[in-house]
Amino acid sequence: MPQKAAKGEHGKSFAFRVKMGDYEVELGGTREEVLKTIEELPTLMTSVHKGFEVVKPKTVATITVKTAAPKEKEKDVLRERFPHVPQADSVDESVLRVLETDWGKWRPRTLEELHNALKANGVDCAVKSLSAILGTFEREGKVRKWKTDSGFVYILAEEEALGLKGDT
């Protein structure tokens, strides 16, 4: 607190400062005026908070993920719906290849969608195994994951997308 605010007796300058998040309010005047105003502080802070809400930037991102479980269809139909990726040496590599496609980058994909995309490419992988692989990729920073109304969704992390193309 500045020195001028610490004087405080018999009509001399007195100040009280409150910080709320990124914003700060200072009350100043005589000691009696400031203490009387502090009694009204709950009401004042509500008003101050509302005042700052007008100034605060409104940056809200909403992602809507719509998923539909494919009915049991022939492999040809699944191939049309899901991306075709070159055969890989491991399931891990196949997962990354699916996520690198336009289909994988277009929007975050659910575990079920990724499982079906792998099946459409002839990769046999249990859902639990796929979940474990995606968890490992998330910890390594290769994949980003978050929860939606449809469950967890996964997308290739931006750094990984750039790194896999050799642009680093």
ABEGO torsion letter per residue (X at the ends): XBAAAAAGBGGBBBBBBBBBEABBBBBBEBAAAAAAAAAAAAAAAAAAAAAAAAABBBBBBBBBBBBBBBBBBBAAAAAAABBBBBBBABAAAAAAAAAABAAAAABBBBAAAAAAAAAAAGBBBBAAAAAAAAAAAAAAGABBBBBBAAEBBBBBBAAAAAAAAGAX
